Amino acid sequence: KYLASHHTHDEFPFLNVPSNARHRTTFHAILVRLLLSPGGEEKLGLTFDKFMKPIVETMSQLGALDSSQLRSEAARMPLIGVFRDLRGICMSLHNRRTFGMLFDIIEPQHLPLLPKVADLWYDQPDVMISLLRFMHEFCHNKANRVNFDQSSPNGILLFRATSDVVCAFGRRTLATATPATGDIYKMKYKGMSIALAVLNSALGGNYVCFGVFALYNDPALDSALDISLKMALSIPLDHVIAYPKLSKSVFGFMEIIFRNHIKTTMALDTSIFMQLMNAVHEGLQSSDAQISSMCANSIDHLATFYYENSGKDKPEVHNLNKHLSAQPNLFSSLTATLFNLLLFGAPQNHWAVMRPMLSLMLASESSFTAYKDHLMRTQDSANQGKLNEAFNKLLADVNRSLESANRDRFTQKLTAFRVSTRGFLTL
């Protein structure tokens, strides 16, 4: 009871020690789990609103400060503390009712504080990481907890706040030179990685109808996609691949824009689009199965879109045709890489690379034929006959459609093709 009603650093000085910052998160997560357990409020003699009161008071005080005061050293620990506490609280909210209770406390009075902090403290990892980790937890729709009424604008308000934070941090970070010395991951890439993860959670949370933003000329979605893409592409590709958490955020973002925002992706300049495809091509060959799977899914979304819409009079189709005419061997290089990974790559990756193969073959049959002819030429005459037979078996009974039953049948055939050809292929 005492812990729950006196959970501030005045009562527990250890909470204000900088090295204990992560323990604040755990401390509040445990207390909220107890408070929200069956009969918890009666046992602790405390409601959720009363529990939140000290944190709300701190946020009100911080929100009342002007820019110079908010960026002062006196505000550093209160900011880190309040975001760490909120993240811990948010971690223990597992359903729609409890998440709604926190959202109603924070919105609308305290949401404007978040982008303001991102704009002022962008270059201080301790403050920014605390803010971004809270945002990542706050907009993560685990157990479908971010689920508002049909007539409620809260999903859009939450995404708009998320966009404001990511854009404020992203713009400032992109305008800052990369540090020449010190730990580059801690100083720059860690914040960018979590910011992309925040947006990935919001874009994939299924609580926002994104068509609304264009309909009402609201720039929140386009700004967030634009800044995040600039952040993702500003990091050298070898650095992205060198840091596992960063690569999961970057390639996760790329997969989401190919899946849900293909119109925006196709509208990019050809040079930027090709930079994106080059990154996907590299990520596809990663030894990490999760990363290669994200990149394979990105290729599948692109090839499926091209196959299903080719010949239609749509701006995004015209844009894709423009990209392909500038880089005519895009599909053939992807087809060759996928088949090489399937036939000669590590076994843990072959499930990941199979998914886009059917859509790619249907989108560009000439690419598949070219790869088949190339592989044939690398084999002696005895193997050529076997290989031709294996290809014929692979293509038998496969329809020209991307329905799931046809995809599954083709995936099984690819597995059999891989097993049979690895027995005799020579490199």
LINDADA-V310998 format. One record per backbone hydrogen bond with DSSP energy under -0.5 kcal/mol. CO is the residue of the C=O (numbers start at 1). NH is the residue of the N-H. Records with the same first field share a line. If there is no record, write none. Layout:
CO=NH, NH
This chain:
1=5
2=6
3=6
8=11, 12
11=13
12=15
13=16
14=17
16=18
17=20
18=21
20=23, 24
21=24, 25
22=26
23=27
24=28
25=29
26=30
27=31
28=32
29=33
30=34
31=35
32=36
34=37
37=40
39=43
40=44
41=45, 46
47=51
48=52
49=53
50=53
52=56
53=57
54=58
55=59
56=60
57=61
58=62
59=63
60=64
62=65
66=70
67=71
69=72
72=75, 76
73=76, 77
75=79
76=80
77=81
78=82
79=83
80=84
81=85
82=86
83=87
84=88
85=89
86=90
87=91
88=92
89=92
90=93
92=94
95=99
96=100
97=101
98=102
99=103
100=104
101=105
102=106
103=107
106=110, 111
108=112
110=113, 114
111=114, 115
112=116
113=117
114=118
115=119
116=120
117=121
121=124
123=125
124=127, 128
125=129
126=130
127=131
128=132
129=133
130=134
131=135
132=136
133=137
134=138
135=139
137=140
139=141
140=142
141=144
142=145
145=147
149=152
153=156, 157
154=158
155=159
156=160
157=161
158=162
159=163
160=164
161=165
162=166
163=167
164=168
165=169
166=170
167=171
168=172
169=173
170=174
171=175
173=176
182=184
183=187
184=188, 189
185=190
188=192
189=193
190=194
191=195
192=196
193=197
194=198
195=199
196=200
197=201
198=202
199=203
200=204
202=205
208=210
209=212
210=213, 214
211=215
212=216
213=218
214=217
217=219
218=221
219=223
220=224
221=225
222=226
223=227
224=228
225=229
226=230
227=231
228=232
229=233
230=234
231=234, 235
232=235
236=239, 240
237=241
238=242
239=243
240=243
242=244
243=247
244=248
245=249
246=250
247=251
248=252
249=253
250=254
251=255
252=256
253=257
254=258
255=259
256=260, 261
257=261
261=265
262=266
263=267
265=268
269=273
270=274
271=275
272=276
273=277
274=278
275=279
276=280
277=281
278=282
279=283
280=284
281=285
282=285
283=286
287=289
288=292
289=293
290=294
291=295
292=296
293=297
294=298
295=299
296=300
297=301
298=302
299=303
300=304
301=305
302=306
303=307
304=308
305=309
306=310
309=312
312=314
314=318
315=319
316=320
317=321
318=322
319=323
320=324
321=325
322=326
323=327
327=330
329=333
330=334
331=335
332=336
333=337
334=338
335=339
336=340
337=341
338=342
339=343
340=344, 345
341=345
346=349
347=350
349=353
350=354
351=355
352=355
354=357, 358
355=359
356=360
357=361
358=362
359=363
360=364
364=367, 368
365=369
366=370
367=371
368=372
369=373
370=374
371=375
372=376
373=377
374=378
375=378
376=379
380=384
381=385
382=386
383=387
384=388
385=389
386=390
387=391
388=392
389=393
390=394
391=395
392=396
395=398
397=399
399=401
403=407
404=408
405=409
406=410
407=411
408=412
409=413
410=414
411=415
412=416
413=417
414=418
415=419
416=420
417=421
418=422
419=423
421=424, 425
